[in-house]
Amino acid sequence: MTAAMVGWAHTPFGKLSDETVESLVARVATDAMADAGVGPDDIDEIVLGHFNGGFSKQDFTASLVLQADDRLRFKPATRVENACATGSGAIRQGLKSIAAKEAKMVLVVGVEQMTTTPGPQIAENLLRAAYLKEEGDIPAGFAGVFGKIAGNYFQRYGDQSDALAKIAAKNHKNGVKNPFAQMRKDLGFDFCRTESEKNPVVAGPLKRTDCSLVSDGAAAIVLADIPTAMAMKKAVAFRTMQHVQDFLPMSKRDIIQFEGCREAWSRALGAAKLTLDDLSFVETHDCFTIAELIEYEAMGLTKPGEGYRAIHEGWTDADGKLPVNVSGGLKAKGHPVGATGVSMHVVSAMQLAGEAGDMQLKNADIGGVFNMGGAAVANYVSILQPLR
């Protein structure tokens, strides 16, 4: 362990029309430092996760974090981008600076504002996380990419529409307890399973309830090296954080295996000297319900093709043997791309610090986070544990 989260902040996710990228960044940066009990003078480095991809005209955003406080001026500040895993990429950059002893304390912010962009352009922007040379003409944008993945999965392993609807229903039920969630409504299995005017088919076998939400929002954490963290009022340490990057073209991979996800989980559990059974919960990247289903298999919860067992048998429910997405996940919480990875770490830190409120699990002591960019291209796994 080289670093720990010692403070964090999180805005509500949703349509935040009164906010801007700049105001969101300044808000969570200020709140995270206050939560850690530190000031701008204590911060050695700043890392901003911001995908953008056309959502914001302002495309040089690292220095916007300095707007939180004039005393941040002249601190090193860098923007990181790695598609939907941008937030985790920013965290990893902060961890590397601490491991290299370039910094003792790093402020990491993730942000995105998506809802001010017209719908067709949103789809176009998100599709940039795919391999445009081969996948750029897939109908329905990035939903079409995962619709194709779902169709291929169904062809190999059978129709899993019931499993996908149960995943959606689980995550919406969990989201009711999350004060940051964009959609705090228990939709139920029947609504998620049934095609309707309010739940139309979007792409392939995927319906609207199978797709994460277009969102605005931001989250931030303060990272500190272990000696510094030991003196703080709270500290959630990284036992490890592993990053695996896979080929961008789906044609070069068996896309329904999520091999990069599997490799990242294998490396993370190996580095932490743990098994999946040691984890109290997992926050995983459910950009689409088919992604969560395949991730059950990739993390080793079930054999390939048997991910349905985890949801049908209640393993991943909040009271199951491995709760998954107690926060509601991207499905209910929302998915402001650059903020997502930081958000996943914040809600996990809250669990491990006993600050999760209505979401709180009993005796949560080790958590896992999987954040993915593209179709299992950028893969990050963190294993988290309270420092004391």
C-alpha positions in Angstrom: 0.0 0.0 0.0 1.4 3.4 -1.0 -1.6 5.7 -0.7 -5.0 6.1 0.8 -8.1 8.2 0.2 -8.4 10.6 3.1 -11.2 12.8 1.9 -13.9 12.9 -0.8 -16.8 14.7 -2.3 -19.6 13.9 -4.7 -22.3 16.0 -6.4 -25.7 14.6 -7.2 -25.7 13.1 -10.7 -28.4 14.1 -13.3 -29.4 17.1 -15.3 -27.6 19.9 -13.6 -28.6 22.8 -15.8 -27.5 25.5 -13.3 -23.9 24.1 -13.2 -20.9 24.2 -15.6 -17.9 22.0 -15.9 -16.0 24.8 -14.1 -18.5 25.2 -11.2 -18.7 21.4 -10.7 -14.9 21.0 -10.6 -14.5 23.9 -8.1 -17.3 22.6 -5.9 -16.0 19.1 -5.4 -12.4 20.1 -5.2 -13.3 22.5 -2.3 -15.5 19.9 -0.6 -13.0 17.1 -0.9 -10.3 19.2 0.7 -12.7 20.2 3.5 -13.7 16.6 4.1 -10.0 15.6 4.4 -9.4 18.6 6.7 -6.6 19.9 4.5 -6.1 23.2 2.6 -4.8 24.1 -0.9 -1.3 24.6 0.6 -1.2 20.8 1.5 -1.9 19.7 -2.1 1.2 18.8 -4.1 -0.4 17.8 -7.4 -3.8 18.0 -9.1 -5.2 15.4 -11.6 -8.4 16.0 -13.5 -10.4 13.3 -15.2 -12.4 14.8 -18.0 -13.4 12.8 -21.1 -15.2 15.7 -23.0 -15.1 14.2 -26.5 -17.2 17.1 -27.7 -19.5 17.7 -24.7 -17.7 20.9 -23.7 -16.3 23.6 -25.9 -13.7 24.2 -23.3 -11.2 21.4 -24.0 -8.2 22.5 -21.9 -9.5 21.9 -18.5 -6.8 20.9 -16.1 -6.3 24.4 -14.7 -10.0 24.8 -14.0 -9.4 23.0 -10.7 -7.3 26.0 -9.7 -10.6 28.0 -9.7 -11.5 26.3 -6.5 -8.9 28.4 -4.6 -6.3 30.9 -5.7 -3.8 29.1 -3.4 -3.8 26.2 -5.9 -2.0 28.4 -8.4 1.3 27.0 -9.7 0.5 23.5 -8.5 1.2 20.8 -11.2 -2.2 20.0 -12.8 -2.8 17.4 -15.6 -5.9 16.2 -17.4 -6.2 12.5 -18.0 -8.5 10.8 -20.5 -9.2 7.1 -21.0 -12.8 7.0 -22.3 -15.3 5.8 -19.6 -12.4 4.9 -17.3 -11.1 8.4 -17.3 -11.7 8.9 -13.6 -9.8 5.8 -12.7 -7.0 6.8 -15.0 -6.8 10.1 -13.1 -6.7 8.2 -9.8 -3.9 5.9 -11.0 -1.9 9.0 -12.1 -2.2 10.3 -8.6 -1.1 7.0 -7.1 1.9 6.8 -9.3 3.0 10.3 -8.3 2.8 9.3 -4.6 4.6 6.0 -5.3 7.4 7.9 -7.0 7.6 10.3 -4.0 6.8 13.2 -6.3 3.9 14.1 -4.0 2.6 13.3 -0.6 -0.9 14.6 -1.2 -2.8 14.6 -4.6 -6.2 16.1 -5.4 -8.1 14.0 -8.0 -11.2 15.3 -9.6 -13.5 13.7 -12.2 -16.2 15.7 -14.1 -18.5 15.7 -17.1 -21.5 17.7 -18.3 -23.4 15.8 -20.9 -27.0 16.9 -20.8 -26.5 20.3 -22.5 -25.5 18.4 -25.7 -28.2 17.4 -28.2 -29.1 13.7 -28.2 -27.7 12.8 -31.6 -24.4 14.5 -30.8 -24.3 12.6 -27.4 -24.4 9.3 -29.3 -21.7 10.6 -31.7 -19.5 11.7 -28.9 -19.7 8.4 -27.0 -19.1 6.4 -30.1 -15.6 7.9 -30.2 -14.8 5.4 -27.5 -15.2 2.7 -30.1 -12.9 1.8 -33.0 -14.4 4.1 -35.6 -12.7 2.5 -38.6 -14.7 -0.7 -38.0 -17.5 0.2 -35.6 -18.3 3.8 -36.5 -21.3 2.9 -38.6 -23.0 0.7 -36.0 -26.6 2.1 -35.5 -27.5 3.7 -32.2 -24.0 4.8 -31.3 -22.3 3.1 -28.3 -25.6 1.5 -27.3 -25.4 -0.2 -30.7 -21.9 -1.5 -29.8 -23.2 -3.2 -26.6 -26.4 -4.3 -28.4 -24.1 -6.2 -30.7 -22.2 -7.6 -27.8 -25.5 -8.7 -26.1 -26.7 -10.3 -29.4 -23.5 -12.3 -29.7 -23.7 -13.3 -26.1 -27.3 -14.5 -26.5 -26.3 -16.4 -29.7 -23.6 -18.3 -27.8 -25.2 -18.8 -24.4 -28.9 -18.4 -25.0 -31.4 -15.6 -24.4 -30.5 -13.9 -21.1 -33.2 -11.2 -21.2 -34.5 -12.2 -17.8 -31.0 -11.9 -16.2 -30.5 -8.4 -17.8 -33.9 -7.3 -16.5 -33.0 -8.6 -13.0 -29.7 -6.7 -13.1 -31.5 -3.5 -14.0 -34.2 -4.0 -11.4 -31.5 -4.7 -8.7 -29.6 -1.6 -9.5 -32.6 0.7 -9.6 -33.7 -0.7 -6.3 -30.3 0.0 -4.8 -30.3 3.5 -6.3 -33.3 4.5 -4.2 -31.0 4.6 -1.2 -28.3 6.6 -2.9 -28.7 10.4 -2.4 -26.4 11.1 -5.3 -28.3 8.9 -7.8 -29.9 10.4 -10.9 -32.8 8.0 -10.8 -34.1 7.0 -7.3 -37.0 4.8 -8.3 -37.5 1.1 -7.9 -38.7 0.1 -11.4 -39.2 -3.6 -10.6 -38.5 -6.6 -12.7 -41.7 -6.6 -14.8 -41.1 -3.1 -16.0 -37.5 -3.7 -16.9 -38.3 -7.0 -18.6 -41.2 -5.8 -20.7 -40.9 -3.8 -23.9 -43.2 -0.8 -23.7 -43.6 2.8 -24.8 -41.7 3.9 -21.7 -39.1 1.1 -22.1 -38.5 0.7 -25.8 -35.8 -1.4 -27.5 -32.7 0.7 -28.0 -30.3 -1.6 -29.8 -30.2 -5.4 -30.3 -31.8 -7.0 -27.3 -31.2 -4.0 -25.1 -34.1 -1.9 -23.9 -33.9 1.6 -22.3 -33.7 0.0 -18.8 -30.6 -1.8 -19.9 -28.7 1.4 -20.6 -27.0 3.8 -18.2 -28.1 7.4 -18.0 -26.8 10.5 -19.7 -25.6 12.6 -16.7 -23.9 15.7 -15.4 -21.8 15.5 -12.2 -18.4 15.5 -10.5 -16.6 13.7 -7.7 -13.2 14.2 -6.1 -10.8 12.5 -3.7 -7.7 13.5 -1.8 -5.0 10.9 -1.9 -2.2 10.9 0.7 0.8 8.7 1.2 0.5 6.1 4.0 2.5 8.0 6.7 0.5 11.1 6.1 -2.8 9.1 5.9 -2.0 7.5 9.3 -2.4 10.9 10.9 -5.7 11.7 9.2 -9.2 11.4 10.7 -10.1 8.7 8.1 -8.2 6.7 5.5 -9.2 4.1 2.9 -6.1 2.5 1.4 -5.4 1.0 -2.0 -4.2 -2.5 -1.4 -3.6 -2.4 -5.2 -4.8 -0.7 -8.4 -4.2 -2.6 -11.6 -4.6 -1.2 -15.2 -4.9 -3.4 -18.2 -5.3 -2.0 -21.7 -6.7 -4.2 -24.5 -7.0 -3.9 -28.3 -9.5 -1.2 -29.4 -11.0 -3.1 -32.4 -13.6 -5.7 -31.2 -12.6 -7.8 -34.3 -9.2 -8.5 -32.6 -10.9 -10.0 -29.5 -13.5 -12.5 -28.3 -15.6 -9.6 -27.3 -18.1 -11.5 -25.0 -15.2 -12.7 -22.8 -14.1 -9.2 -21.6 -10.5 -10.6 -21.4 -9.0 -7.3 -20.3 -11.5 -7.2 -17.4 -10.5 -10.8 -16.4 -6.8 -10.0 -16.6 -7.2 -6.9 -14.5 -9.1 -8.7 -11.8 -6.6 -11.6 -11.8 -3.7 -9.2 -11.4 -5.4 -7.2 -8.7 -6.5 -10.1 -6.6 -3.0 -11.7 -7.0 -1.3 -8.4 -6.0 -3.6 -8.0 -3.0 -3.1 -11.7 -2.0 -6.9 -12.1 -1.9 -9.7 -14.1 -3.5 -13.1 -12.8 -4.6 -14.5 -14.5 -1.5 -12.6 -12.0 0.7 -14.4 -9.0 -0.8 -17.4 -7.4 1.0 -18.8 -5.8 -2.1 -17.9 -4.8 -5.7 -18.7 -1.6 -7.6 -18.6 -2.6 -11.3 -19.1 -0.8 -14.6 -22.7 -1.4 -15.6 -22.8 1.0 -18.6 -25.2 -1.6 -19.9 -26.7 -4.5 -18.1 -25.0 -7.0 -20.5 -21.7 -5.5 -19.2 -22.5 -6.3 -15.6 -23.5 -9.8 -16.6 -20.3 -10.5 -18.5 -18.2 -8.9 -15.6 -19.6 -11.5 -13.2 -17.9 -14.1 -15.3 -14.7 -12.1 -15.9 -14.2 -11.4 -12.2 -14.5 -15.1 -11.6 -17.9 -15.1 -9.8 -19.2 -17.7 -12.3 -17.9 -19.7 -15.2 -18.3 -18.2 -18.7 -21.9 -18.3 -19.9 -23.2 -18.8 -16.3 -23.3 -15.2 -15.2 -27.1 -15.5 -15.0 -26.7 -17.7 -11.9 -25.2 -14.8 -9.9 -28.3 -12.6 -10.5 -31.0 -15.3 -10.5 -29.7 -16.8 -7.2 -29.3 -13.5 -5.5 -25.6 -13.6 -5.0 -25.1 -9.9 -6.1 -28.1 -8.5 -4.2 -27.4 -6.1 -1.4 -27.9 -9.0 1.1 -26.2 -11.6 -1.2 -22.8 -13.2 -0.8 -21.1 -10.5 -3.0 -23.2 -7.4 -3.2 -22.6 -5.6 -6.6 -23.4 -2.0 -7.2 -25.1 -1.2 -3.9 -24.9 2.4 -5.0 -27.2 1.7 -7.9 -24.3 1.5 -10.3 -24.1 3.6 -13.5 -27.6 2.2 -14.3 -29.3 4.3 -11.6 -26.6 6.6 -10.3 -25.8 7.9 -13.7 -22.7 8.0 -15.9 -21.1 11.4 -16.4 -18.1 9.8 -18.2 -15.1 11.6 -16.7 -16.6 11.5 -13.2 -17.6 7.9 -13.1 -14.4 6.2 -12.0 -13.9 8.8 -9.2 -17.5 8.4 -8.2 -17.1 4.6 -7.9 -14.1 5.0 -5.6 -15.9 7.6 -3.5 -19.0 5.4 -2.9 -16.7 2.5 -2.1 -14.7 4.6 0.3 -17.9 5.7 2.0 -18.8 2.0 2.5 -15.5 1.2 4.0 -15.5 4.3 6.2 -19.0 3.6 7.5 -20.3 6.8 5.9 -22.7 5.3 3.3 -25.9 6.1 5.2 -28.9 4.1 3.9 -26.6 2.3 1.5 -24.4 1.0 4.3 -23.5 -2.7 4.4 -22.8 -4.4 7.6 -19.2 -5.2 8.3 -17.9 -4.0 5.0 -14.1 -4.3 5.3 -12.7 -4.9 1.8 -14.1 -3.6 -1.5 -13.4 -4.0 -5.2 -13.9 -1.5 -8.0 -14.0 -2.3 -11.7 -14.1 0.7 -14.1 -14.0 0.2 -17.8 -13.3 2.4 -20.8 -14.8 1.5 -24.2 -15.9 -2.1 -24.7 -13.5 -3.7 -22.1 -10.6 -1.8 -23.6 -9.4 0.3 -20.6 -9.7 -1.9 -17.5 -9.0 -0.7 -14.0 -9.4 -2.8 -10.8 -8.9 -1.4 -7.3 -8.9 -3.3 -4.1 -9.7 -1.0 -1.1 -9.4 -1.4 2.6 -9.6 0.9 5.6 -6.2 1.8 6.8 -7.2 1.4 10.4 
